[in-house]
Amino acid sequence: MTDLSPLRRLHRVQELDLGLDRLRDEEQNFPDDLRAARAEQGRLNNDLEDTEITLEGVDKRVRQQEQDLGGTREQMARAAEEQEKNAFDARAQSQYGSRIQQLGERADEMAEDLVPLRERQRELNERAADLRAQHRALRPSLNTMEEKDEARIEDLRAQGEADRQERAALVSDLDTRTVREYDMIRKAKKGLGVVEIKGGRCTGCNVVLPINVQQKAALGKLPPVKCPSCGRFLIRLDLESAE
């Protein structure tokens, strides 16, 4: 490749870049089973997180309700003790009895309110446990698929190593500014920074090129001639190959 003109070397760099692009795209082309397993893992993680957040709120309500219930029952016990010690007549007995009855009714209501809360707490705990079990069951097969895919990616990267080395060698013989501009154009123009002139047209955008642009591009000198329409570097590969 070292006997090629600078512009032809740059075109070869692009050929290598396009090949490396394809390998990188292939890296992201994950197998369907791996993609599905990752999605399932994500779903389980999200569901488990939502369940645990909801459970935390229910646990807090249960603890508060149990605390309130315990406090009410303690009040009942104290009222009963005071009734026994201090209620020496029917009026006092009635007052204490009314107070104890009110506290008892409140305690009963609290106990009733706790029943659906504890049931909800039980359901959420069971759901969280089931989600964790599903996550554990999925992990071995997912790990196997991940390891297999890592090997696939390593193989793809190994395939591109020779091209990366050739590219580095070609770039080292080119003007840094030209290479930098080529990279910028290629990034902006869907991977093509250098395009061939065919039939007097730019093959990048298909515009008919002015004669003076074609003639200047035919010289194959740096800095490269740009298409006045799309801004890509222009090259005459037919002339380059004939030299």
N, C-alpha and C positions, 0 to 999 in steps of 0.2 A: 504493500500500500504506500510505501514511502516515495515511490516514483510518480504518484498521482499529483496533479496540480492541487493547490490549496483549496480551491472551491470544490473539486472532486472529492478531496478528503473530507470536507465538511458535509458533502452529500452522503458519504459513507458513514459519517458519524450519525447522521439522521437515520440511516437504515438500521444502525445498531440501536439507536434510541427507540425506534418503533418496535423493534424486536423485544427490547427490555420492557417497553410499555405493555406489550402483550403478556409477558411473563408476570408483570406486576398485577395486571388485570386478572390473570389466572389465579394468582395468590388469593384474591378476594372472592374467587368463585368457589365458595365453600360447598361441600357436599350437602345434599338436601337433608340427609339424616342428622348431620351435625347442626345444621341451621335449625331444624325442628327441635332438636334436643336443647339447644341454647335458648330457644324461645320458650320451651316448656320450663326450663330452669328459671328464666326470668319471670314467668307467670307464677310459679311456685313462690319465688322470693317475694314478689309483690303481694300475693295473697296472704302469705305468712306475716309480712310486715303489717298489712291492714288488719289482720285478725289479732295480732299481738297488741296493736294500738287500741283496738276496740276492747279487747280483754282487759287491758290496763285500766281503762275507764270504768268498766263494769266491776273489776276488783276493788277499785277505789270506792264506788258506790256501795258495794256489799260491806266493806269494812266500816264505812261511815254509818250504814244502817244498823249493823251489828253493834257498833259502839253506842248508838242512840238507844237501841233496844236494851242493851245491858244497863245503860244509865237509868232508863225508865223503870226497869225491874228493881234496881237498887233503891229508887225512890219509893216503890211499892213496899219493899222490905222495911225501909225506915219508917214509912207511914204506919205500917202494921205494928212495929215495935212501939212507936209513940202512942198508938191507939191503946195498946195493952198497958202502957205505963200511965198515961195521962187522961184517958177517957173514963171519967168517974160518973158521968151521967148520960142519959139518953141522947141529949143534944150533942154532946161531944162525940159520943159513939156514932151518931148519924153523920156528923161532919167528917170524921175520919173515914167512915165507911164510904161516903160519897167521893172523897179524895182518892181512896184506894180503887174504887170502881172506875173512876175516870182514867187513872193511871193504867189499870188493867185493860180497859178498852183501847187506850192508845198503844199499849204493848201488843195487843192482839192485831191491831192494824199494821203495826210495824212488822210483825212476824209474817202477816199475809203478804205484805209488800216484798218481803225478802224471798218468798217462794219463786216468783218469776225471775228475779235477779239471779238467784242461785242456779236456776235452770239454764238461764242464758250463759252464766259463767261456766257451767258444765259443758254446754254445747260448744262454746268458744275454745275451751281447753281441749276438747276432743278434736275439733277442727284443726287447731294448731298442731296437735300431736300427729294427726293424719297427714298434714302438709309436710311436717318434718320427716315422716316416714317415706313419703313420696320423694322428697328431696334426696334422702339417703339411698333409696332404691335407684334413682336416676344417676347418681354420681359415678358408680363404676363404669357404666356403659358410656357416659359422657367423657370420662377421663380417657377411656380407650379411643374414642373418636377424636378427641383433642390431640392425643399422642400421634395417631395416624395422620392427622392433618398437619401437624408440625413436621412430620417426615416428608409429607407432600410438598410443603412450602420450602423446606431445606433443599429438596431435589430441584425445585424450580429455580431457586437461587443459585444452585450449583450449575445449572444449565446456562445461566446468564453470566457466569464468572468470566469465561473466555471473551465474551462480547464486551464486558466492562473493562477488561484489560486492554483489548484492542482499541476501544474508545479512548481510554486514557492516553494511550500511545499516540493516537491521531491528534487529539486535542493538544498535546504537549508541543506539537509541531505547527500549531495554528496561532494566529494572532489572538491574544486574550480578549481584546475588545470585540472582535468579530464573533468569537464563540459566545461571549456574554449576550451580544445582541441576537444571535441565532437562538439562544435559549429563551430569551424574552419573546421573540416572535413565535417560536414553536409553542410556547405555553399559551399565547393568546390566540393562536390559529389552529387549534385542534390537532396539535402534534406535528404540523408541517411548517418548518422554517425555511426550507429550500425546496423549490418546485421547478420542474422542467418546463422549458418552452417547446411546444409542439404546434406545428402549423401556424406559427406566429401568435399563438395564444398562451397565456399563463395557465398552466394546468391546475393552479390553486384556486383561481376564481373564474377562469374561462374567458377573461377579457381579451380582446385583440390588442396586442402591444404595439406601440409606435415603432416605426422602423429603426429610429435612432436608439431606442431602448434595446431592441433585439440585437443590433450591431454591437452595442457596448457590452451586452451580456455575453455575446459570442466570444469576446476576448478572454473571458474566464479569469479576470484579475480581481484582486482585492483592493479596496472593499467591494463586496458583491453589489451588483446592480439589483435594485428592488423593483418589484411590480408597482407601478403607480396607482393601482387600484387596491390591492390587498396588502401591500407592504412586505411580501415575502421576498427572500433572496431568489434570484433567477439563475438558472443554469441550462446550458445546451449540452445535454449528455451525448447527443449524436456527434458533436464536434469533439467532445472530450474523449470519447471512445475511439475516434478516428486518429487521435494524435499518437 
